[in-house]
Amino acid sequence: MARNSNNAKRQAHELIDRLAPTQLSAVVGLLEAMLDPVSRAIANAPLDDEPETDSERDAVSESKTWFQQRGGQGIPHKEVVAEFDRRPAASKRSKAQR
């Protein structure tokens, strides 16, 4: 197995040496994504093969209708904040600033 691994690494190095600079940067990005633990976990995660329930299907249908009725727009953040009588954290002043 180690021998195959060494051959694969050698072949990868030879191929990388033949790449143009723009291709090389794309390969570097790909390798970084492959080595990132979150990206790797997502790539290796099993497919969600659980069947969709009737209630889930209904909820998706209702949400699509809701968005269509509003021209594809959601609720603006300011309206949501106002509904809960809160200001966004970035606009809050500390007690020392008051």
A tleap script that builds the chain and sets N, CA, C and O, in Angstrom:
source leaprc.protein.ff14SB
mol = sequence {
  NMET ALA ARG ASN SER ASN ASN ALA LYS ARG
  GLN ALA HIE GLU LEU ILE ASP ARG LEU ALA
  PRO THR GLN LEU SER ALA VAL VAL GLY LEU
  LEU GLU ALA MET LEU ASP PRO VAL SER ARG
  ALA ILE ALA ASN ALA PRO LEU ASP ASP GLU
  PRO GLU THR ASP SER GLU ARG ASP ALA VAL
  SER GLU SER LYS THR TRP PHE GLN GLN ARG
  GLY GLY GLN GLY ILE PRO HIE LYS GLU VAL
  VAL ALA GLU PHE ASP ARG ARG PRO ALA ALA
  SER LYS ARG SER LYS ALA GLN CARG
}
set mol.1.N position { 0.821 -1.189 0.000 }
set mol.1.CA position { 0.000 0.000 0.000 }
set mol.1.C position { 0.863 1.251 0.000 }
set mol.1.O position { 0.571 2.198 -0.731 }
set mol.2.N position { 1.929 1.276 0.810 }
set mol.2.CA position { 2.815 2.428 0.871 }
set mol.2.C position { 3.468 2.666 -0.483 }
set mol.2.O position { 3.705 3.809 -0.875 }
set mol.3.N position { 3.758 1.578 -1.194 }
set mol.3.CA position { 4.384 1.714 -2.503 }
set mol.3.C position { 3.431 2.406 -3.476 }
set mol.3.O position { 3.854 3.283 -4.230 }
set mol.4.N position { 2.165 2.030 -3.472 }
set mol.4.CA position { 1.175 2.681 -4.332 }
set mol.4.C position { 1.024 4.148 -3.956 }
set mol.4.O position { 0.882 5.009 -4.824 }
set mol.5.N position { 1.057 4.424 -2.665 }
set mol.5.CA position { 0.940 5.799 -2.182 }
set mol.5.C position { 2.120 6.639 -2.676 }
set mol.5.O position { 1.942 7.776 -3.113 }
set mol.6.N position { 3.311 6.075 -2.604 }
set mol.6.CA position { 4.499 6.797 -3.071 }
set mol.6.C position { 4.421 7.046 -4.567 }
set mol.6.O position { 4.785 8.127 -5.029 }
set mol.7.N position { 3.953 6.064 -5.336 }
set mol.7.CA position { 3.806 6.236 -6.782 }
set mol.7.C position { 2.780 7.322 -7.090 }
set mol.7.O position { 2.989 8.139 -7.987 }
set mol.8.N position { 1.684 7.333 -6.355 }
set mol.8.CA position { 0.641 8.340 -6.573 }
set mol.8.C position { 1.175 9.728 -6.252 }
set mol.8.O position { 0.897 10.684 -6.976 }
set mol.9.N position { 1.938 9.846 -5.174 }
set mol.9.CA position { 2.510 11.148 -4.811 }
set mol.9.C position { 3.504 11.612 -5.873 }
set mol.9.O position { 3.513 12.782 -6.256 }
set mol.10.N position { 4.329 10.698 -6.338 }
set mol.10.CA position { 5.300 11.056 -7.361 }
set mol.10.C position { 4.579 11.518 -8.631 }
set mol.10.O position { 4.963 12.517 -9.240 }
set mol.11.N position { 3.540 10.792 -9.022 }
set mol.11.CA position { 2.780 11.162 -10.210 }
set mol.11.C position { 2.109 12.529 -10.012 }
set mol.11.O position { 2.093 13.348 -10.930 }
set mol.12.N position { 1.559 12.773 -8.824 }
set mol.12.CA position { 0.926 14.062 -8.540 }
set mol.12.C position { 1.942 15.193 -8.654 }
set mol.12.O position { 1.642 16.239 -9.228 }
set mol.13.N position { 3.146 14.989 -8.109 }
set mol.13.CA position { 4.193 16.014 -8.192 }
set mol.13.C position { 4.578 16.284 -9.646 }
set mol.13.O position { 4.758 17.436 -10.041 }
set mol.14.N position { 4.703 15.219 -10.442 }
set mol.14.CA position { 5.050 15.388 -11.855 }
set mol.14.C position { 3.969 16.173 -12.595 }
set mol.14.O position { 4.280 17.037 -13.415 }
set mol.15.N position { 2.713 15.878 -12.313 }
set mol.15.CA position { 1.621 16.593 -12.961 }
set mol.15.C position { 1.577 18.052 -12.526 }
set mol.15.O position { 1.351 18.942 -13.346 }
set mol.16.N position { 1.792 18.296 -11.241 }
set mol.16.CA position { 1.797 19.667 -10.726 }
set mol.16.C position { 2.906 20.476 -11.380 }
set mol.16.O position { 2.717 21.650 -11.698 }
set mol.17.N position { 4.066 19.852 -11.583 }
set mol.17.CA position { 5.187 20.556 -12.213 }
set mol.17.C position { 4.869 20.993 -13.636 }
set mol.17.O position { 5.482 21.934 -14.140 }
set mol.18.N position { 3.928 20.334 -14.290 }
set mol.18.CA position { 3.585 20.652 -15.686 }
set mol.18.C position { 2.470 21.698 -15.805 }
set mol.18.O position { 2.157 22.139 -16.911 }
set mol.19.N position { 1.873 22.094 -14.687 }
set mol.19.CA position { 0.748 23.028 -14.730 }
set mol.19.C position { 1.184 24.465 -14.980 }
set mol.19.O position { 2.270 24.888 -14.582 }
set mol.20.N position { 0.298 25.207 -15.656 }
set mol.20.CA position { 0.490 26.650 -15.816 }
set mol.20.C position { 0.178 27.318 -14.473 }
set mol.20.O position { -0.540 26.738 -13.659 }
set mol.21.N position { 0.700 28.520 -14.226 }
set mol.21.CA position { 0.463 29.190 -12.940 }
set mol.21.C position { -1.012 29.331 -12.568 }
set mol.21.O position { -1.367 29.156 -11.402 }
set mol.22.N position { -1.871 29.641 -13.530 }
set mol.22.CA position { -3.292 29.783 -13.197 }
set mol.22.C position { -3.904 28.436 -12.813 }
set mol.22.O position { -4.765 28.362 -11.937 }
set mol.23.N position { -3.454 27.388 -13.471 }
set mol.23.CA position { -3.947 26.055 -13.120 }
set mol.23.C position { -3.426 25.652 -11.746 }
set mol.23.O position { -4.127 25.002 -10.971 }
set mol.24.N position { -2.213 26.036 -11.459 }
set mol.24.CA position { -1.605 25.694 -10.172 }
set mol.24.C position { -2.378 26.306 -9.014 }
set mol.24.O position { -2.596 25.647 -7.997 }
set mol.25.N position { -2.796 27.565 -9.157 }
set mol.25.CA position { -3.554 28.198 -8.075 }
set mol.25.C position { -4.900 27.491 -7.881 }
set mol.25.O position { -5.375 27.380 -6.751 }
set mol.26.N position { -5.517 27.015 -8.956 }
set mol.26.CA position { -6.782 26.273 -8.826 }
set mol.26.C position { -6.559 24.964 -8.087 }
set mol.26.O position { -7.374 24.571 -7.253 }
set mol.27.N position { -5.457 24.290 -8.391 }
set mol.27.CA position { -5.149 23.022 -7.714 }
set mol.27.C position { -4.861 23.255 -6.240 }
set mol.27.O position { -5.278 22.463 -5.394 }
set mol.28.N position { -4.158 24.323 -5.926 }
set mol.28.CA position { -3.870 24.646 -4.525 }
set mol.28.C position { -5.182 24.863 -3.769 }
set mol.28.O position { -5.345 24.373 -2.652 }
set mol.29.N position { -6.113 25.597 -4.377 }
set mol.29.CA position { -7.415 25.809 -3.740 }
set mol.29.C position { -8.152 24.502 -3.518 }
set mol.29.O position { -8.764 24.299 -2.470 }
set mol.30.N position { -8.095 23.619 -4.496 }
set mol.30.CA position { -8.733 22.310 -4.368 }
set mol.30.C position { -8.096 21.497 -3.243 }
set mol.30.O position { -8.799 20.893 -2.433 }
set mol.31.N position { -6.788 21.483 -3.198 }
set mol.31.CA position { -6.093 20.726 -2.143 }
set mol.31.C position { -6.403 21.290 -0.762 }
set mol.31.O position { -6.595 20.536 0.192 }
set mol.32.N position { -6.452 22.612 -0.657 }
set mol.32.CA position { -6.789 23.224 0.639 }
set mol.32.C position { -8.195 22.828 1.070 }
set mol.32.O position { -8.429 22.529 2.241 }
set mol.33.N position { -9.126 22.826 0.129 }
set mol.33.CA position { -10.501 22.429 0.456 }
set mol.33.C position { -10.561 20.959 0.857 }
set mol.33.O position { -11.306 20.586 1.763 }
set mol.34.N position { -9.774 20.132 0.181 }
set mol.34.CA position { -9.769 18.699 0.499 }
set mol.34.C position { -9.182 18.441 1.885 }
set mol.34.O position { -9.589 17.502 2.568 }
set mol.35.N position { -8.233 19.268 2.297 }
set mol.35.CA position { -7.575 19.069 3.582 }
set mol.35.C position { -8.295 19.751 4.735 }
set mol.35.O position { -8.031 19.443 5.897 }
set mol.36.N position { -9.210 20.683 4.426 }
set mol.36.CA position { -9.987 21.357 5.459 }
set mol.36.C position { -10.932 20.344 6.099 }
set mol.36.O position { -11.690 19.694 5.379 }
set mol.37.N position { -10.916 20.186 7.416 }
set mol.37.CA position { -11.730 19.149 8.051 }
set mol.37.C position { -13.233 19.315 7.822 }
set mol.37.O position { -13.947 18.321 7.692 }
set mol.38.N position { -13.715 20.542 7.771 }
set mol.38.CA position { -15.151 20.741 7.560 }
set mol.38.C position { -15.526 20.363 6.134 }
set mol.38.O position { -16.512 19.660 5.914 }
set mol.39.N position { -14.736 20.829 5.157 }
set mol.39.CA position { -15.012 20.478 3.768 }
set mol.39.C position { -14.944 18.971 3.566 }
set mol.39.O position { -15.767 18.388 2.860 }
set mol.40.N position { -13.957 18.353 4.192 }
set mol.40.CA position { -13.800 16.898 4.061 }
set mol.40.C position { -14.991 16.177 4.689 }
set mol.40.O position { -15.486 15.199 4.130 }
set mol.41.N position { -15.451 16.648 5.837 }
set mol.41.CA position { -16.603 16.020 6.495 }
set mol.41.C position { -17.858 16.150 5.646 }
set mol.41.O position { -18.639 15.205 5.533 }
set mol.42.N position { -18.052 17.322 5.049 }
set mol.42.CA position { -19.224 17.522 4.193 }
set mol.42.C position { -19.146 16.626 2.974 }
set mol.42.O position { -20.135 16.007 2.583 }
set mol.43.N position { -17.952 16.559 2.367 }
set mol.43.CA position { -17.789 15.732 1.165 }
set mol.43.C position { -18.011 14.254 1.460 }
set mol.43.O position { -18.502 13.516 0.607 }
set mol.44.N position { -17.651 13.820 2.665 }
set mol.44.CA position { -17.776 12.406 3.015 }
set mol.44.C position { -19.077 12.059 3.731 }
set mol.44.O position { -19.314 10.897 4.059 }
set mol.45.N position { -19.908 13.047 3.972 }
set mol.45.CA position { -21.169 12.798 4.678 }
set mol.45.C position { -22.095 11.948 3.802 }
set mol.45.O position { -22.127 12.112 2.582 }
set mol.46.N position { -22.829 11.062 4.421 }
set mol.46.CA position { -23.757 10.239 3.627 }
set mol.46.C position { -24.903 11.096 3.101 }
set mol.46.O position { -25.288 12.093 3.710 }
set mol.47.N position { -25.428 10.689 1.971 }
set mol.47.CA position { -26.579 11.385 1.409 }
set mol.47.C position { -27.778 11.219 2.325 }
set mol.47.O position { -27.949 10.180 2.963 }
set mol.48.N position { -28.601 12.245 2.384 }
set mol.48.CA position { -29.835 12.160 3.162 }
set mol.48.C position { -30.854 11.416 2.312 }
set mol.48.O position { -31.497 11.998 1.438 }
set mol.49.N position { -30.990 10.137 2.579 }
set mol.49.CA position { -31.901 9.322 1.771 }
set mol.49.C position { -33.214 9.031 2.495 }
set mol.49.O position { -34.000 8.181 2.076 }
set mol.50.N position { -33.431 9.759 3.590 }
set mol.50.CA position { -34.680 9.585 4.324 }
set mol.50.C position { -35.810 10.206 3.512 }
set mol.50.O position { -35.702 11.349 3.067 }
set mol.51.N position { -36.883 9.463 3.319 }
set mol.51.CA position { -37.982 10.005 2.511 }
set mol.51.C position { -38.598 11.251 3.148 }
set mol.51.O position { -38.677 11.369 4.371 }
set mol.52.N position { -39.029 12.170 2.294 }
set mol.52.CA position { -39.673 13.391 2.757 }
set mol.52.C position { -41.086 13.043 3.227 }
set mol.52.O position { -41.816 12.318 2.550 }
set mol.53.N position { -41.457 13.564 4.386 }
set mol.53.CA position { -42.796 13.287 4.916 }
set mol.53.C position { -43.813 14.222 4.263 }
set mol.53.O position { -43.450 15.224 3.647 }
set mol.54.N position { -45.083 13.879 4.409 }
set mol.54.CA position { -46.147 14.728 3.870 }
set mol.54.C position { -46.109 16.111 4.506 }
set mol.54.O position { -46.302 17.116 3.821 }
set mol.55.N position { -45.863 16.167 5.810 }
set mol.55.CA position { -45.835 17.471 6.488 }
set mol.55.C position { -44.646 18.305 6.007 }
set mol.55.O position { -44.770 19.522 5.871 }
set mol.56.N position { -43.510 17.680 5.748 }
set mol.56.CA position { -42.359 18.414 5.219 }
set mol.56.C position { -42.658 18.932 3.812 }
set mol.56.O position { -42.340 20.074 3.481 }
set mol.57.N position { -43.258 18.099 3.006 }
set mol.57.CA position { -43.624 18.496 1.643 }
set mol.57.C position { -44.598 19.672 1.668 }
set mol.57.O position { -44.464 20.616 0.889 }
set mol.58.N position { -45.590 19.607 2.581 }
set mol.58.CA position { -46.559 20.697 2.729 }
set mol.58.C position { -45.874 21.990 3.179 }
set mol.58.O position { -46.187 23.068 2.675 }
set mol.59.N position { -44.950 21.881 4.119 }
set mol.59.CA position { -44.247 23.059 4.629 }
set mol.59.C position { -43.433 23.727 3.517 }
set mol.59.O position { -43.417 24.953 3.410 }
set mol.60.N position { -42.763 22.927 2.696 }
set mol.60.CA position { -41.981 23.478 1.588 }
set mol.60.C position { -42.905 24.168 0.592 }
set mol.60.O position { -42.599 25.255 0.102 }
set mol.61.N position { -44.023 23.541 0.298 }
set mol.61.CA position { -44.990 24.124 -0.635 }
set mol.61.C position { -45.524 25.452 -0.104 }
set mol.61.O position { -45.636 26.423 -0.852 }
set mol.62.N position { -45.853 25.494 1.190 }
set mol.62.CA position { -46.352 26.732 1.807 }
set mol.62.C position { -45.291 27.836 1.765 }
set mol.62.O position { -45.605 28.999 1.511 }
set mol.63.N position { -44.054 27.466 2.012 }
set mol.63.CA position { -42.998 28.486 2.009 }
set mol.63.C position { -42.779 29.037 0.605 }
set mol.63.O position { -42.544 30.234 0.437 }
set mol.64.N position { -42.853 28.174 -0.401 }
set mol.64.CA position { -42.704 28.648 -1.779 }
set mol.64.C position { -43.838 29.597 -2.151 }
set mol.64.O position { -43.613 30.617 -2.801 }
set mol.65.N position { -45.048 29.261 -1.740 }
set mol.65.CA position { -46.201 30.129 -1.997 }
set mol.65.C position { -46.019 31.467 -1.292 }
set mol.65.O position { -46.279 32.516 -1.881 }
set mol.66.N position { -45.579 31.443 -0.046 }
set mol.66.CA position { -45.359 32.656 0.748 }
set mol.66.C position { -44.375 33.573 0.026 }
set mol.66.O position { -44.632 34.769 -0.109 }
set mol.67.N position { -43.255 33.027 -0.437 }
set mol.67.CA position { -42.255 33.838 -1.141 }
set mol.67.C position { -42.797 34.361 -2.468 }
set mol.67.O position { -42.539 35.513 -2.816 }
set mol.68.N position { -43.539 33.549 -3.215 }
set mol.68.CA position { -44.114 33.993 -4.485 }
set mol.68.C position { -45.063 35.169 -4.270 }
set mol.68.O position { -45.079 36.111 -5.064 }
set mol.69.N position { -45.848 35.115 -3.204 }
set mol.69.CA position { -46.793 36.198 -2.906 }
set mol.69.C position { -46.075 37.496 -2.563 }
set mol.69.O position { -46.665 38.572 -2.662 }
set mol.70.N position { -44.840 37.412 -2.172 }
set mol.70.CA position { -44.061 38.589 -1.779 }
set mol.70.C position { -42.955 38.903 -2.783 }
set mol.70.O position { -41.960 39.543 -2.444 }
set mol.71.N position { -43.136 38.452 -4.006 }
set mol.71.CA position { -42.162 38.761 -5.055 }
set mol.71.C position { -40.790 38.160 -4.818 }
set mol.71.O position { -39.785 38.705 -5.274 }
set mol.72.N position { -40.740 37.044 -4.112 }
set mol.72.CA position { -39.465 36.386 -3.852 }
set mol.72.C position { -38.652 37.014 -2.741 }
set mol.72.O position { -37.506 36.626 -2.517 }
set mol.73.N position { -39.228 37.982 -2.041 }
set mol.73.CA position { -38.508 38.683 -0.979 }
set mol.73.C position { -38.916 38.150 0.387 }
set mol.73.O position { -40.075 37.806 0.618 }
set mol.74.N position { -37.949 38.089 1.277 }
set mol.74.CA position { -38.234 37.698 2.650 }
set mol.74.C position { -38.618 38.912 3.474 }
set mol.74.O position { -38.974 39.955 2.926 }
set mol.75.N position { -38.545 38.778 4.776 }
set mol.75.CA position { -38.856 39.882 5.688 }
set mol.75.C position { -37.560 40.634 5.966 }
set mol.75.O position { -36.577 40.024 6.388 }
set mol.76.N position { -37.538 41.942 5.737 }
set mol.76.CA position { -36.313 42.712 6.019 }
set mol.76.C position { -35.895 42.571 7.484 }
set mol.76.O position { -36.734 42.491 8.381 }
set mol.77.N position { -34.616 42.544 7.697 }
set mol.77.CA position { -34.054 42.371 9.041 }
set mol.77.C position { -34.590 43.422 10.007 }
set mol.77.O position { -34.893 43.106 11.157 }
set mol.78.N position { -34.710 44.661 9.555 }
set mol.78.CA position { -35.185 45.740 10.425 }
set mol.78.C position { -36.595 45.444 10.935 }
set mol.78.O position { -36.915 45.749 12.084 }
set mol.79.N position { -37.436 44.855 10.092 }
set mol.79.CA position { -38.799 44.540 10.514 }
set mol.79.C position { -38.812 43.432 11.563 }
set mol.79.O position { -39.588 43.478 12.517 }
set mol.80.N position { -37.962 42.452 11.382 }
set mol.80.CA position { -37.889 41.357 12.355 }
set mol.80.C position { -37.417 41.897 13.696 }
set mol.80.O position { -37.977 41.561 14.739 }
set mol.81.N position { -36.380 42.739 13.667 }
set mol.81.CA position { -35.841 43.326 14.896 }
set mol.81.C position { -36.904 44.175 15.567 }
set mol.81.O position { -37.074 44.116 16.784 }
set mol.82.N position { -37.626 44.973 14.770 }
set mol.82.CA position { -38.668 45.848 15.323 }
set mol.82.C position { -39.783 45.025 15.966 }
set mol.82.O position { -40.336 45.414 16.995 }
set mol.83.N position { -40.106 43.897 15.360 }
set mol.83.CA position { -41.172 43.055 15.904 }
set mol.83.C position { -40.822 42.557 17.306 }
set mol.83.O position { -41.705 42.369 18.142 }
set mol.84.N position { -39.556 42.350 17.553 }
set mol.84.CA position { -39.121 41.871 18.862 }
set mol.84.C position { -38.598 43.008 19.729 }
set mol.84.O position { -38.033 42.780 20.799 }
set mol.85.N position { -38.793 44.246 19.249 }
set mol.85.CA position { -38.380 45.442 19.980 }
set mol.85.C position { -36.916 45.362 20.395 }
set mol.85.O position { -36.561 45.634 21.542 }
set mol.86.N position { -36.084 44.988 19.445 }
set mol.86.CA position { -34.642 44.874 19.692 }
set mol.86.C position { -33.899 45.635 18.613 }
set mol.86.O position { -34.375 45.785 17.487 }
set mol.87.N position { -32.727 46.108 18.981 }
set mol.87.CA position { -31.843 46.716 17.994 }
set mol.87.C position { -30.756 45.702 17.674 }
set mol.87.O position { -30.401 44.887 18.526 }
set mol.88.N position { -30.224 45.743 16.456 }
set mol.88.CA position { -29.105 44.847 16.138 }
set mol.88.C position { -27.950 45.098 17.096 }
set mol.88.O position { -27.741 46.232 17.527 }
set mol.89.N position { -27.206 44.067 17.433 }
set mol.89.CA position { -26.111 44.153 18.398 }
set mol.89.C position { -25.096 45.215 18.012 }
set mol.89.O position { -24.546 45.881 18.890 }
set mol.90.N position { -24.835 45.391 16.723 }
set mol.90.CA position { -23.826 46.358 16.286 }
set mol.90.C position { -24.235 47.783 16.620 }
set mol.90.O position { -23.373 48.644 16.790 }
set mol.91.N position { -25.536 48.050 16.717 }
set mol.91.CA position { -25.965 49.426 16.987 }
set mol.91.C position { -26.186 49.695 18.468 }
set mol.91.O position { -26.468 50.827 18.860 }
set mol.92.N position { -26.059 48.671 19.283 }
set mol.92.CA position { -26.229 48.881 20.725 }
set mol.92.C position { -25.004 49.579 21.293 }
set mol.92.O position { -23.869 49.286 20.918 }
set mol.93.N position { -25.255 50.496 22.195 }
set mol.93.CA position { -24.144 51.172 22.862 }
set mol.93.C position { -23.917 50.500 24.214 }
set mol.93.O position { -24.854 50.024 24.854 }
set mol.94.N position { -22.682 50.471 24.622 }
set mol.94.CA position { -22.390 49.904 25.935 }
set mol.94.C position { -22.823 50.906 27.000 }
set mol.94.O position { -23.030 52.081 26.698 }
set mol.95.N position { -22.959 50.457 28.223 }
set mol.95.CA position { -23.359 51.328 29.336 }
set mol.95.C position { -22.345 52.451 29.535 }
set mol.95.O position { -22.711 53.554 29.939 }
set mol.96.N position { -21.072 52.172 29.253 }
set mol.96.CA position { -20.034 53.181 29.420 }
set mol.96.C position { -20.174 54.309 28.409 }
set mol.96.O position { -19.734 55.427 28.677 }
set mol.97.N position { -20.777 54.045 27.250 }
set mol.97.CA position { -20.942 55.049 26.213 }
set mol.97.C position { -22.152 55.940 26.470 }
set mol.97.O position { -22.268 57.005 25.864 }
set mol.98.N position { -23.045 55.530 27.347 }
set mol.98.CA position { -24.284 56.293 27.583 }
set mol.98.C position { -24.085 57.433 28.530 }
set mol.98.O position { -25.031 58.163 28.825 }
savepdb mol mol.pdb
quit
